[in-house]
Each structure stands twice: as structure tokens, then as C-alpha cells.
């Protein structure tokens, strides 16, 4: 299966390269290299991230681009497989047209490709805004080559644990994907709990690649045995949805928190569908941590533009991918992609203005950039992460809504 | 596998053996190979695990120290793809987990730390739930300060690998074996085809088909075998045809002889029946079928008793145990015929012979029987008819002689020559009549005797006896005659002779006959009687010194009516039946009799009797004979002293008749003695039956009066003993008894006590003396149902009147004087006492006639 996937990815890559070649041929276009899951169980992340980014880039390109130069994304599929991500990265690094790496998806994939950035092959190419809150790219020796926009998993977990602790839920268990991503979040949760002098009461893993059809009853059983007061589910949206379904089926009523990475909309869609088929509500007591604000918040200019762009010119999935994929109208992932694109466009404009200045210095010089959200974005030599804020959402009437601070009380014990 | 028709036992066994050996080899080889590979793999796994653990521990120590769980996880995830690695986990120095690869959770058994080397790489084999057997390699990070890396290698994989290698090896070896078997099959077929052909050919030979040919002409051993077999077949063929001819010839001979035999059997006038051991019929000739009206019935195989009368069936059974002996019997045939059957067993000729069955020959003797009966009837009738008138002739001749002597001659004038001559002539003539009549009587008796013996009607009273005793007795009997003739008799008797089994009376008769022959033909000299043992027989010889017998005549002397000498010129002395009777008696006792003689020197007669085998030497065999032991010598001799012989008239011209009085009552004995002596008889008195027997045989009295109630031996028994002895059987017995049931005692006449003296004397006179028998006789009863006794005709020769019982009184009142005879069965109907009181009337009760002694 793995071989087949690789083969399919290779074919897709070959095709995409063939298709993109004439357009990248024009030296005027700015090409951003992207490797993400466009196939497989996590393809919703890659596709939505791409669509969000492309919504803004298309908007920029329609308005003349950056001094006439259009911004394009060279998208390669790694199917959320680290090895394939490494191959894709190498290919992108070798490609002279690729300006920088942008919009990667996944911790394990990113963690594995990071060392490439310090090789000769990288030729100083920087790595922008991967969709992961993992620690490695925020640490030595990659800090100089990597710029993050979103808050780290540690920050997400610290915020979540703080909230749970406030409502009296101190017995916390974790269900996580047994790879670098899961381990990273697991580590984050443990660190957060340690600040409250607590530790995990239970943990269970699943193997990366599990689908919604897979049974998570075993993991549910392992965790339920510890009688947790809250569960944190870390993984792909299909695996998390499967876990939630099985946990609820097993009578586990405690709140289950999911990370931003989970792809809330995709997850919700699966749960609603499964719940309606068995006439059950799987969407109760679900908490999602978000690293971007609510895209439906009309007070935010970015959210307003985003929704307008998404409705007006709904971006297509990358060529030759997304067959049979039903895109979301909006979503936190695509909004994150949109914000990534906004910040990236700002950086590209700055760089275009001062081409002689190294890109890293340009980025490190960004201070209080208003991307149209509730906070400004600043970078610095010691600050390669643009945002630090964590938001919480929950499901109300099959819709994802923000949790107001006072609303936490409903989960208090 | 292809069905191997030519796969014979040897090949099959070889194949099985090879298969088994191959299996063992295959298992061992693949097992060994797989084991070595397994061992190697274990080493490989170990080194692999060590390499992984070390590479994680050494390679990422900086990452580990930074506690970057995601990087650690990413690193160990890489190693999970390596074959055999089931898990990797990293713990820090506090044994706190840093990262692991377990799904869904770390197994319980690995949750807790275990003692391991802090500084060295350690390898241990453990069993982990839900994973199985695992080889765990632990490597320290920074000498344990940074924690430990644990790598689990799947031993189950090794086992699976082992079995996979084993299976593959087996498969390869199996294929090789299959190819070998196919090759072998074709080779075996190549070898076994000629072998099969040879065996088929051999089978053909076994069925005597010599026409087959073998197509094998190879030069190897098989070809040689084929040629040899063919030669053998030719030899056999020649041999067989020769044998066939011989067999045909022999069969022809057998057939001829068989047809001879069957012709003989079929034409046999006698019936022939052959049965097997179980009495089933195996052969039956036409004559036999005719005898039993079985024509056209197939009887073979069925039991003889189904078709034949019981007598014959018994014969069949009886012949079986008779070793070599034959059994004869008379059997009834169909149509009221009689047959004589002779059955003899068939013995297998080998030693410890086995009885195969019985052969029975049946001869139709109806005709012979009829003739024999006719002859016997003729002889007895003639003899009887002769005897009756002879008694009268002799009786009257004697009476006339007496009357003449007593009443006529004394009154004649002796002076007249003519008268004297007439008297002399009359006396001579009457003497001749008397002697000739006596001779004729003897002759008739002898003829009757021999006729009885020949017809098998003679009565034999066999018992154990001593030949010595017989001879002594006989010699005593003739002693008187010898003395008269001036001859001497010597006896030489061997001591301790065994007993013989026979009729004592008859044997005495033989010896007496021979003795009297010797006396008859001798004028002077000594007669020697010898009795000695000769093998299993007792040989009795009587030698005389008489005229002797010519050698030509010796074989004839035992024939009937043959007397040595010229019967025309010499007056025959005797009947000529003595020796034939002797021969009959001796032969009947399974003995032999013969004579040796030298003319002028004398003759010797020998006869042998077989020693009694089946009895004890002392010869006491009580119950062997229903008779009482009559001649108990010792007993009799012991009592001899008390016997009295009283001579009354020593010097009388005529010896007076001797009467033996037998009575246990001394007074009555005395009375009777006196009574008889006054009448002029000589009297002997015996106290009991045994003594009476002894005295009777010794003195041969003319009359015996017998009491019935006596100690030791009663009268009845004594009478039977007397009657069984040929020397005493003729003695009339007068029963004087108080008993009323005098029937069946065997006496001639019975008188009831108290005895009337006149009555008794009269009766005795009647029985003894032949004079003055002038009284009339009345016999009560019908003539037809009354059998005459000889004695009665003698003393009432002329005037016998028969009257029914109710007329007797009429006769008496008319003045009848004389004897009234009545059968004992009528005695109860008449007033005997009343009759007896009539003067001049004597009542005699006739006992039931005992036919045995008639």
C-alpha cells in the first residue's frame, strides 16, 4: 500500500511538474514550494490549507501581483508520509525556481525534512509557516531557517490544560498518533500538566494512517479504565473522529479536546454523518483548540475578506488532486492558509522592495504587521513565530462556534 | 502415483523403506539447515538490535538531552520499519518514558523499569503480552546518564522464518524425491516387466499349460532364467505325458479289477452290507437288497438302522469293538425268511489299526432252518415214539423174566430134558431181549442227546470246575466195573491245576465215555488217566492197552455210528455214539479231542480244555450261575463221617435197591430207615441237602426221599442240584414234606406229611420195584392237558383211567382201589384228606412237570 501510494505520488509529481513547467518558466512568477497531504486520510488538511492560501494569492495576483510578478505554489503530495516529504523537499530545494518552502503540513513530515534545510542542497532557502505546532522547527539548529506563524502545540496544550484545570478537570488522558506529532503534543500536555503538578492519567496510541472506519475501541477501553475527567485527542481528523465515536459509544461522556491540526470541519462532517446514520449525537462536549481567530467574526477585516474571497472565487485544489474531494466553504485550516498567504505576501513585498537584503533579515524586521486579525504579527532575530494566541471553539447545532471565557463553566465539575 | 501393476512386494517394500529413509533424511536435513539459519538469524537479530539501540543512543544524544520528544519519536519511528523490530522505546535516567512506538499502549510488563546494566548493552529474551516472544536489547545513553534505549526484536519472526526455511527445504526435497520416484518407477517397470512375464509363465506351468513361450531374450540373468524355465517346461511336459500314459494304464487295470469285484459282489448269493464307522451304509449288493426288499432305493450314506431290522443294526454296532473277531447272529429277512448274518470289522492294515467299518454277510438260511427243524422234530418224535414202547417192552420182558423165574420155573419138572432145554432157551432168549432192549434204550438216549446238542437245544450249566475233580469222580464211578474185569486204573494228576469253565456233568460224561471205551476194549492191563497243564489248556489223556485202532480208521472214530472193527462179524458193544458225543461236548467247550493209537499196543485219547481266563483261580464266582453251589467238596467231605451206609442184605442174590433218606429230623429219619429196612431196602440217611448231594453222587441210590425244610441246603435246592448232575438226574425223588406247595420242587412224586407207612412203602415200591404193579390208576384231569411222565407209564402200564375231578368220588364209591394221581393245581379243589382215608386208595400229587429234566 505504501509502495502504491509512493508510486501514485511520484506519478502525480511528474504530472504536476510537467503541467507547471511552462508557467514557472516565466521568471516573473514567484514560486513557493509546498509539500502536503493531498491524498490519504489527511488530505483535507493539505487541500484546505492550499485553497486558503491560494484564495489570497489569487486575489493578489488578480490585482497585479507583487510588482507584476505573480505568486504561485508548486504543490507536491507527500500523503503525510515523512519519507515522501523528504523526497519532495529535496526536489523543491533543487528547483531553482522555487523561492522558498511554504505551507507544509504535519509534524512528522516536517520533523523529518528539517535537517535538509541545513544541507548544501537548501542554498539558504527558508521554510515558512508549516501547519504544525511541533517543537523541532522552533529549536536549534533550525531556528534560523524556519519561520512559524501559528502558536506551538505547547502553547495550545498549556492553554487547554489551564482551562480544564480552571473548571476542575484535573484527570486528563491523552489519545495520540504514535509519531512525532503525537509525541510532541504528548510532551506538551505533560509539560503543561507539570506546571499544575499533575501528570497524565492515561494514554493510548494509534498508528498513523488510521481511517474513520478503523475501530478505536481498544484505545477507548485503555483510557476509560483510568476514568479521566477530560481527554485530549491528538491525530488526524479521521482517527480522532473514530475515537470520539467509539468513546461516545462506550459511554465516555467527558469532554474531548482536539487540536487545531485536527481539521475541525472535516472531523465534524464525519461525526455528523456517522451520528445521523445511527441517530446519535457525537458532537456534544467537543472542544477544539485553534491558533487562528474565528473566521466568521465580522469585526475582523481578514475574516471578512477571507469569506468574501472564498465565496466569490472559491479556489480549486491543486491540479490533478482533489478528485472526488468536496471542499469546505470556509474552515480554520483554510483561514490559516489564508493568513499564511497574507503574511507571506507582506514578506514578499518587503523582499521585493529590498532585494539586496537577505530574506531572513527582511522577515526578522517585520514588526506589528496587521494582518487584519485581533493581534499584530511581529518577527525578530530571536522570534521566528508570528502568533502566540490560542482560541477555543466548540460545536453548537453542528456548527463550530468560539467558546467565550464564561462558557467554560458548563464543563466545570 | 501411477498404479503400479508390476509393483511387486519387494519393490513396494523397498519403496516404503526408501520413502521412510528419505523422510527421515529430509526432516533432519531441513531441520538442521533451518536450525543453523535460525541460530545465525538470532545472532543477526541480536547484532541488528544492538546496532539500532546503539545508533539511537549514540546518534541522538544531543536531541535526547534536549528532551525533544518529537525528534526522538521521529528517530525511533525510522527504525521501526527495519525488519524484526517490533518496538523501540526510550526512557530517561529516571526511567520516565521519552518516546515509544507501542500501539495502542505500552504493554504492562514494560511499564516498569527492570534491573539492567547501567553502562553496558544488555540483551534479554522476554515475553510481552500482545507481541509474543521478544529479544530486547538495551543500550545506555551517555553511560546511562541520559537514559536507555530499548529495542525489541521479534523472535516470533525468527520462528516463522525457521519454519519457512524448513518448509521450503521440505518442498524442494519433496520435489526431488518425486522426480526420483518417477524415475525409479520407470526403472522398476523395466525390471519387473520380464519378472511378471516369468511369473505368468510359471503360473501357466503350474496349470500344466506347457504351450507358452517367453519372449525375453536378453543376455542378462533374467534371460538366463527364462531359458532355464523353458527347458524345465519341456522336461515337465515330457514327464507329464509319460505319467498320463501310466496313469491311464493303471486306471484301466483298476477298472478291470473293479468290475471283476463288483461282478463278484453283485452275483454273490449272500447279502453283503458294508458300513462305515458311524454305521452308515457304504455298499449294498443286489442280494442284500433282495433280502430286505430295498430294490431301487439308494441307501448309501444313511444309517443302517433306517433300513434294516434292529438285530442287524445291533450287529453293525457290535462288530466294531471286536478286534479281528466276527459276530454272528440270526436276523429276520423280508417275507418271513431267516438269515444268518456274519459281521466282521474292517481294519486298516497298519499298526495300531483303525476300524474303518463293518462288513456283514447275510445268508438266507430259511431253508436250512426248516430242514434242521424237520430233522430235529423227526428225531425227537421218532425217539420219543420208540422210547415209549421200548419201556413197555423192557418192563414186560423183565417182569416176564421175573415171573418165570419166581413162579413158573420152580414148578417145572427139572427132570425132563426137553423142559430143561426149553427153560434154558427161554431164559437165554429173555436175557437177550432184556439186554438188547437196554442197548436200544441207551442208543435212543444217545441219539436224543447228540441231536439236542447238534441242534443247540442242549442245556449247559457252565461254571468253574476242576478237571482233576472230574477225572477222579469218573474214575471212582468205573472202579467197580474195572475190578470185575480185573483191570487197574491209575491216575496222574498235576498239582495246582488251574480251573476250567464248563458243564461238569457233561465233562464227566466225556471222561466216563472214554474210560468205558477203554474198559470195553481191554481184557487186561492198566488204564492211565493223566491230567496236566499244556500251555493255556488243560490236557486230559486216557491211555489204554487194548487192541488199538488202525491208522486209517483214526480220523473216523469221532464220526457218528462208526465203530472200529468189523461190525458184521463182531458183535458191537455200544451205540457208536459215545465218541461223537464226546467230540460235541469238547468242541462246545472250545477244546479239542483226538486219539493216538498203535495197533496191538493200545490207544490214547486226549482232549484239551482252555484254562478259565476271566475268573479267579479259586473259582469261587458266586452269582455267576443262578444255581446254588451244589458240589462244595470240602463241606461235603467234612460231613462225610456222619453219613451212614447200612448194608442190609450182604449176601443176597440180588442187591437190594438203595434208598437215600434225607431228613433233618433224626427221629423221622430213624423211623423211615426202619420202615424201609423192614421192607428189605438198603437205607442211607442224610441230615441236610448238601450231605445228600454228596452221598447221592457217591452211592447213586435208587430212590431218594427228600424233606423240603432243612438247614444249610433246603430240599428244593438239593433237588435242582441232583437234577443237574447227569449221574443223579435219573434217580427218582420222593418228596416227603409238610409243605403244601410242593409244586416246582422237581421231585417225581410228592407225599404230604404225616406220612402213611403203607402209602409210603407202596409208593416207594412203585418207584423202585418193577413187580406187582397190579393196581389201577386214576388220573384226575383231561388226557389232553396232561403230559405223561415216563415213570407213570411204567407202574401203570395198562389201566390208566382219566376222569374229571368231580367224578373221582363216584369211582371211589364204586370200589376203586389203586392210585389217584392229580396235578397239584387240582389238589385244592378236592378233599384230599377224605380221599386218603379211603382204604386202598393212594393219592399222589403230581408236581408240575419240569421240562428241563424230562
Interface residues (C-beta under 8 A of the other chain):
Chain A: X82 X107 X108 X111 X112 X134 X135 X136 X139 X178 X179 X180 X181 X182 X183 X184 X186 X187 X203 X204 X205 X206 X207 X218 X219 X222
Chain B: X66 X67 X68 X69 X70 X71 X72 X73 X74 X77 X99 X100 X101 X102 X103 X104 X105
